[in-house]
């Protein structure tokens, strides 16, 4: 298998700077990945406690040990492709990738061995993949309440802006600081695309978008690894690591149905396993090593609980990024700014209700929003989200529920579709009409 860096590490490299091989000792988690009470919030406990034990020091399993090991490594196949594109030139490399996605690797003249190896992986689904269960998991996920999806969205935002690994990566690449509208459009579009039917089909546009985002992650990872050097690597592990890619897929997938379940809209273990498989295959396409991909939802829950409690942060980039967003949103005029802060209070009350007050305070510390009032808005948001789930529970019992579920999933998630429309309009006003996920084509150089 071609590699972007030797495995195990060569002399002169950090001893953990390699890809894991079966039989090798597992690397301990990075120093920054220590359990923190910051992340042990009441909403977190509510989601996980019906399924697994919740504690300040999460239970260690074979999968969580492998997860800690894989914080040190990226995506071996795509990292190797990025190195190969460095040899042939990124414009030519991207053309070859697009041609292989559209017509197959055999249609690409003289492709690098690394690209051939990548498409051998992409063209051959793993033995655990089941297209029928994938589609069922997609429909179940789409059927989750809006409140459950907001829990997923806000939890992801906390990981992005507060968690040590992702806040450092997004801050250093400066995409939220200098290219916010395009980054926003890419994120909203990708999330909607993966809810469309047929997304697991090798030749679908969704499949191709997933692979292009995978390339972008590998480009950012290599650029950050070079920029930060061994000192940062020794404390934090590899940026945009294989482990965090898997952890993100679990929280994206399981949080919406877990939220509904915690509020009385029950989901069976078998149904939750199908939701896990839906997002597990997306993680596979995003480059997660097969041995790290959970086969059952309970395994994924143990892994996600471990990841969240060891997310670390906030980092210096948290304040930098939040202040940059405040500069973009808030007026410099004192009276108008005060009115804006009051108007934003309900949003942060909702954020606190779904993720926890400690995380909201960590997010806003050092920003103009640090003193924003969370009450009574948090209590109001808690009541509204409970009502939202209750409404869906009643709908599940009314005639025609199955037909409504099928209709709801026919064109992907409606809330994601509305988010794309809103974000696309804001991007259009900034002169951005689309993004081919090529922002990092020059980052490595």
C-alpha positions in Angstrom: 0.0 0.0 0.0 1.6 3.4 -1.0 2.0 5.8 1.9 2.6 9.5 2.3 5.0 8.9 5.1 6.9 5.7 6.2 5.3 3.4 8.7 6.7 2.9 11.3 8.4 6.3 11.7 11.8 6.9 10.2 14.7 8.2 12.3 14.3 12.0 12.8 10.5 11.8 12.8 8.3 11.9 15.9 8.0 8.3 17.1 4.3 8.4 16.7 4.3 9.8 13.2 3.3 6.7 11.3 0.3 4.6 10.2 -0.7 1.8 12.5 -0.2 -1.8 11.4 -1.9 -4.9 12.9 0.3 -6.3 15.7 2.0 -2.9 16.4 1.7 -1.6 20.0 -1.1 1.0 20.2 0.0 4.6 20.8 -1.5 6.4 23.8 -3.7 9.4 23.2 -2.0 12.8 22.8 -1.5 15.0 25.9 -4.3 17.4 24.9 -6.8 14.5 24.8 -7.3 14.2 28.5 -10.8 13.8 30.0 -12.3 17.2 30.9 -15.4 18.0 33.0 -16.1 20.8 30.5 -17.8 18.3 28.2 -19.7 16.3 30.8 -22.8 18.3 30.5 -26.4 17.5 31.4 -27.5 17.2 27.7 -24.6 14.9 27.1 -25.6 12.7 30.0 -29.2 12.7 28.8 -28.2 11.4 25.3 -25.9 8.6 26.4 -27.2 7.4 29.8 -30.1 5.3 28.4 -27.6 3.2 26.4 -24.2 3.1 28.1 -22.7 4.1 31.5 -21.8 7.8 31.6 -18.9 8.9 33.8 -16.2 11.6 34.0 -13.6 9.0 32.9 -15.2 7.0 30.1 -15.0 3.2 29.9 -12.0 2.0 27.9 -12.7 -0.5 25.2 -10.6 -2.0 22.4 -12.2 0.5 20.0 -11.5 3.5 22.2 -7.9 2.4 22.6 -7.7 2.2 18.8 -9.4 5.6 18.5 -6.6 7.1 20.7 -4.0 5.5 18.5 -5.5 6.9 15.4 -5.5 10.4 16.7 -1.8 10.3 15.5 -2.6 9.4 11.9 -4.5 10.7 8.9 -6.0 9.0 5.9 -3.3 6.8 4.5 -4.7 6.3 1.0 -5.7 10.0 0.4 -2.5 11.3 2.1 -0.5 9.3 -0.4 -2.6 10.8 -3.3 -1.9 14.3 -2.1 1.8 13.5 -2.1 1.5 12.1 -5.6 -0.4 15.1 -6.8 2.5 17.2 -5.5 4.7 15.3 -7.9 2.5 15.6 -11.0 1.0 19.0 -10.2 -2.2 19.7 -8.4 -4.2 20.9 -11.4 -3.4 17.7 -13.3 -4.0 15.6 -10.2 -7.4 17.0 -9.7 -8.3 16.4 -13.3 -7.3 12.8 -12.9 -9.3 12.5 -9.7 -12.4 13.9 -11.4 -12.0 11.7 -14.4 -11.7 8.6 -12.2 -14.8 9.6 -10.3 -16.8 10.1 -13.5 -15.5 7.3 -15.7 -13.5 5.0 -13.5 -9.8 4.7 -12.8 -9.2 2.7 -16.0 -10.2 5.7 -18.0 -7.3 7.8 -16.6 -4.1 7.7 -18.7 -1.0 6.9 -16.7 -2.5 7.4 -13.2 -0.1 7.4 -10.2 -0.1 4.2 -8.3 -1.4 6.0 -5.2 -4.6 7.0 -7.1 -5.1 3.5 -8.4 -4.8 2.2 -4.8 -7.4 4.8 -3.7 -9.9 3.7 -6.3 -9.4 0.1 -5.6 -10.6 1.0 -2.1 -13.5 3.2 -3.3 -14.7 0.7 -5.9 -14.9 -2.2 -3.5 -17.4 -1.7 -0.7 -16.5 -3.5 2.6 -18.1 -6.8 3.4 -20.2 -5.2 6.2 -21.9 -2.8 3.9 -25.6 -3.5 3.2 -27.3 -1.1 0.7 -30.8 -2.0 2.0 -29.8 -1.2 5.6 -28.0 1.9 4.5 -31.2 3.2 2.9 -33.2 2.3 5.9 -30.8 4.1 8.2 -31.0 7.2 6.0 -34.7 7.3 6.2 -34.7 6.8 10.0 -32.1 9.6 10.4 -34.2 12.0 8.2 -37.3 11.0 10.3 -35.6 12.5 13.5 -37.0 15.7 14.9 -35.7 19.1 14.1 -34.6 19.4 17.7 -32.5 16.3 17.4 -30.9 17.6 14.2 -30.2 21.0 15.9 -28.5 19.0 18.7 -26.3 17.4 16.2 -25.6 20.7 14.5 -24.8 22.6 17.7 -22.7 19.8 19.1 -20.7 19.8 15.9 -20.2 23.6 16.2 -18.9 23.1 19.8 -16.4 20.5 18.5 -15.4 22.9 15.7 -14.9 26.0 17.8 -14.1 24.7 21.3 -12.6 21.3 20.9 -8.8 21.3 20.8 -8.1 19.4 17.5 -10.7 20.9 15.2 -10.6 24.5 16.6 -6.9 24.6 16.0 -7.2 23.2 12.5 -10.0 25.5 11.4 -8.4 28.5 13.0 -5.0 27.9 11.5 -6.4 27.3 8.0 -8.3 30.6 8.5 -11.3 29.4 6.5 -13.8 30.8 9.0 -11.8 34.1 9.1 -11.2 34.8 5.4 -13.6 32.6 3.5 -16.6 32.2 5.7 -19.4 32.2 3.1 -17.7 29.6 0.9 -17.0 27.4 3.9 -20.6 27.8 5.1 -21.9 26.9 1.6 -19.7 23.8 1.4 -20.7 22.6 4.8 -24.5 23.0 4.3 -24.4 21.5 0.8 -22.4 18.5 1.9 -24.7 17.8 4.8 -27.8 18.0 2.5 -26.1 15.9 -0.2 -25.4 12.9 2.1 -29.1 12.7 3.0 -30.2 12.2 -0.6 -31.3 8.7 -1.8 -28.7 6.8 -3.7 -25.7 8.5 -2.1 -23.9 5.3 -1.5 -24.0 4.5 -5.3 -20.4 4.6 -6.6 -21.4 6.9 -9.6 -23.8 9.3 -7.7 -22.9 13.0 -7.4 -23.1 12.5 -3.6 -20.4 9.8 -3.6 -18.2 12.1 -5.7 -18.7 15.0 -3.3 -17.7 12.9 -0.3 -14.4 11.9 -2.0 -13.7 15.5 -3.0 -14.1 16.6 0.7 -11.9 13.7 1.7 -9.2 15.1 -0.6 -9.6 18.6 0.9 -9.2 17.2 4.4 -6.0 15.4 3.4 -4.6 18.6 1.8 -5.4 20.6 4.9 -3.9 17.9 7.1 -0.6 17.9 5.2 -0.4 21.7 5.1 -1.1 21.9 8.9 1.3 19.1 9.7 4.1 21.0 7.9 3.2 24.3 9.4 2.9 23.1 13.0 5.9 20.8 13.1 6.6 18.1 15.8 6.0 20.3 18.8 2.3 20.8 18.1 2.0 17.2 16.8 3.4 15.8 20.1 0.8 17.6 22.1 -2.3 17.4 19.9 -1.7 14.5 17.4 -2.4 14.7 13.7 -4.8 17.5 12.6 -8.0 16.3 11.0 -7.1 12.9 12.3 -8.6 9.5 11.3 -10.0 9.2 14.8 -11.8 12.5 14.7 -13.3 11.8 11.3 -14.8 8.7 12.7 -16.0 10.4 15.8 -17.7 13.1 13.9 -19.6 10.6 11.7 -20.9 8.9 14.9 -22.2 12.1 16.4 -23.6 13.3 13.1 -25.5 10.1 12.8 -26.6 9.1 16.2 -27.3 12.4 18.0 -30.7 13.1 16.3 -32.3 9.8 17.1 -30.6 9.7 20.5 -32.2 13.1 21.3 -35.6 11.9 20.3 -35.2 8.6 22.3 -34.2 10.6 25.4 -37.4 12.6 25.1 -39.7 9.6 24.8 -39.7 8.9 21.0 -38.1 5.5 21.4 -35.9 3.9 18.8 -35.0 0.2 18.9 -31.3 -1.0 19.1 -31.8 -2.6 15.6 -33.0 0.7 14.1 -30.1 2.6 15.8 -27.7 0.0 14.3 -29.1 0.9 10.8 -28.5 4.6 11.4 -25.0 3.7 12.6 -24.4 1.8 9.3 -25.6 4.7 7.2 -23.0 7.0 8.7 -20.4 4.3 9.1 -20.3 3.9 5.3 -19.9 7.6 4.9 -17.0 7.4 7.3 -15.5 4.6 5.2 -15.7 6.8 2.1 -14.1 9.6 4.1 -11.1 7.4 4.7 -11.5 6.0 8.2 -9.6 2.7 8.6 -11.9 -0.3 8.5 -10.9 -1.6 12.0 -12.0 1.7 13.6 -15.5 1.7 12.0 -18.1 0.5 14.6 -20.4 -2.2 13.4 -23.0 -1.6 16.1 -24.5 1.6 17.5 -23.4 0.6 21.1 -19.8 0.4 20.0 -20.2 3.8 18.3 -21.7 5.3 21.5 -18.7 4.1 23.7 -16.4 5.7 21.1 -18.3 9.0 20.9 -18.6 9.3 24.7 -14.8 8.8 24.9 -14.2 11.3 22.1 -16.4 14.0 23.5 -15.0 13.8 27.1 -11.4 14.0 25.7 -12.1 16.8 23.2 -10.0 19.3 25.1 -10.1 23.0 24.5 -10.9 25.8 24.3 -7.8 26.9 22.4 -6.5 30.3 21.6 -8.1 29.9 18.2 -11.5 29.7 19.8 -11.5 33.3 20.9 -9.9 34.4 17.6 -12.5 32.7 15.5 -15.5 33.8 17.6 -14.3 37.4 17.7 -13.9 37.3 13.9 -17.5 36.2 13.6 -18.6 38.9 16.0 -16.7 41.5 14.0 -18.6 40.3 10.9 -22.1 40.2 12.6 -22.1 42.9 15.3 -22.4 46.6 14.7 -19.5 48.9 16.0 -22.2 51.3 17.3 -22.7 50.8 21.0 -26.5 51.1 21.1 -27.1 49.0 18.1 -24.6 46.4 19.3 -26.4 46.2 22.7 -29.7 45.6 20.8 -28.0 42.9 18.7 -26.7 41.2 21.8 -30.1 41.1 23.3 -31.6 39.7 20.1 -29.0 36.9 20.0 -29.7 35.8 23.6 -32.5 33.3 22.6 -30.1 31.6 20.1 -27.5 31.1 22.8 -30.2 29.9 25.2 -31.1 27.2 22.7 -27.5 26.4 22.2 -27.1 26.0 26.0 -30.2 23.8 26.2 -28.9 21.4 23.6 -25.2 21.3 24.4 -24.7 22.6 28.0 -24.1 26.0 29.7 -20.4 25.2 30.4 -19.7 24.8 26.7 -21.5 27.9 25.7 -19.5 30.0 28.3 -16.3 28.4 27.1 -17.2 29.3 23.5 -18.0 32.9 24.2 -15.3 33.7 26.8 -13.2 36.6 25.7 -15.7 37.8 23.1 -18.3 40.6 23.2 -20.9 37.8 23.8 -19.3 36.6 27.0 -22.0 38.1 29.2 -25.0 37.1 27.1 -28.1 36.1 29.2 -28.9 32.4 28.8 -32.0 32.5 31.0 -35.0 32.5 30.6 -34.2 31.5 27.0 -32.6 28.2 27.9 -35.7 27.1 29.8 -38.0 28.2 27.0 -35.8 26.3 24.5 -36.0 23.1 26.6 -39.8 23.3 26.7 -40.0 23.9 22.9 -37.7 21.1 22.0 -39.7 18.7 24.3 -42.8 19.9 22.5 -41.3 19.3 19.1 -40.5 15.7 20.0 -43.9 15.2 21.5 -45.4 16.4 18.2 -43.4 13.9 16.3 -44.4 11.1 18.7 -48.1 11.9 18.1 -47.5 12.0 14.3 -46.0 8.5 14.5 -49.3 7.2 15.8 -51.6 8.8 13.3 -52.8 7.1 10.2 -50.4 7.4 7.2 -47.2 7.7 9.3 -45.2 5.3 7.2 -46.3 7.1 3.9 -45.3 10.4 5.4 -41.9 9.0 6.4 -41.2 7.8 2.9 -42.3 11.1 1.4 -40.2 13.0 3.8 -37.1 11.1 2.7 -37.7 11.2 -1.0 -35.6 14.3 -1.7 -33.2 14.3 1.3 -33.7 16.1 4.5 -36.0 19.1 4.2 -34.3 21.1 6.9 -30.9 20.6 5.3 -32.4 21.7 2.0 -33.8 24.9 3.5 -30.4 25.6 5.2 -28.7 25.2 1.8 -31.2 27.7 0.2 -30.5 30.3 2.9 -26.8 29.8 2.9 -26.6 29.9 -0.9 -28.5 33.2 -1.0 -26.0 34.7 1.5 -23.1 33.3 -0.6 -24.6 34.7 -3.8 -24.6 38.2 -2.3 -20.9 37.7 -1.7 -20.3 36.6 -5.3 -20.1 32.9 -4.6 -22.4 30.6 -6.6 -20.8 27.2 -6.0 -17.8 25.4 -4.6 -16.1 22.4 -6.1 -14.3 21.7 -2.8 -11.0 22.9 -4.2 -10.1 25.5 -1.5 -7.0 23.7 -0.4 -5.5 23.0 -3.8 -2.8 25.5 -3.0 -2.5 24.9 0.7 0.2 22.2 0.6 2.5 24.3 -1.5 
